[in-house]
Amino acid sequence: MEMGDKAVGLVLTMTSLSIFTYYTFWVIILPFVDDDHFVHKYFLPQEYAIFIPVFAGVVLLSFLSIFVGLVMLKSKKKKKTA
């Protein structure tokens, strides 16, 4: 199973690197490129550069809070039965 773990790790690393490169180019370099340049058609409008990470953070914190709450409820039930 070691090769499977390495393959998954490689895929996750390459995906993270690709997203980081795309976002960095979009947020840092693209504002300095002319608006009529062809490269602008490959990127979303700049407003989404803030909206997408904020939305992802809210979703992540929501799921994390739900998970912690469920774990706390289950551990409370185990203490009552024990």
N, C-alpha and C positions, 0 to 999 in steps of 0.2 A: 504494500500500500504506500510505500515511501515515494515511488515515482508518481503516483496519483496526487499525493500531497504537494510534490514539487511542481507538477503541472498546474494545479489550482493556484498555488502561490505565484507562479509565473504569469498566469492569466490575470490575477488580481493586481499584481504589480504593474503590468503593462496597461491595464485599464485605468488604474489610478494615475499613472504617468501621462497617459493620453488626455485624460480629463484635466489634469493640472496644466499641461501645456496649452490645450485649447482655451481654458479659462484665463490663463495668464496672458496669452496673446490677445484675447478678446478684450480684457479689461485694461491692460497696461499699454499695449502697442497700437491697437486699432484706433483709439481716439486721435492719434497723430497722423493717421492715413487719411488722404482726401476722401470726401464722401462719395465721389463718383468713381472711385477705384473699384475694380472687379472683385476684390477680396471681401468687400462688405456683404456680398450676396451669400457668403458662407456662414455668416454670424447673425444671431438674433439682435434686435435693437438693444441699446445700452441699458434700458430700464430693467430688462430681465437679468442683467448681471447682478443686481441687488435682490430682486424678487425671488429668483430660484434658490440661492443659498439660504435666504431667510425662511422660505417655505420648507425647504429640506430640514433646517434646524428645528422648526416648530414641530414638524412631523416626527423627527427623531426624538425630541424631548417628550412628546405626547406618548409615543410607544414605550419609551423608557419608564415614564411615570406609571403607565398602566401595568407594565411588567413588574415593577417594584411593588405596586399596590397588590397585585395578585399573589406575589410571593409572600408578602406580609400577611395576607388573609389566610393562605394555606398554612403558614407556620403557626398562626394563632389557633387554627382548627386542630393541628397536631398536638399542641400543648394542652388543649381542653380534653382530648381523648386519652392522653397519656397519663 
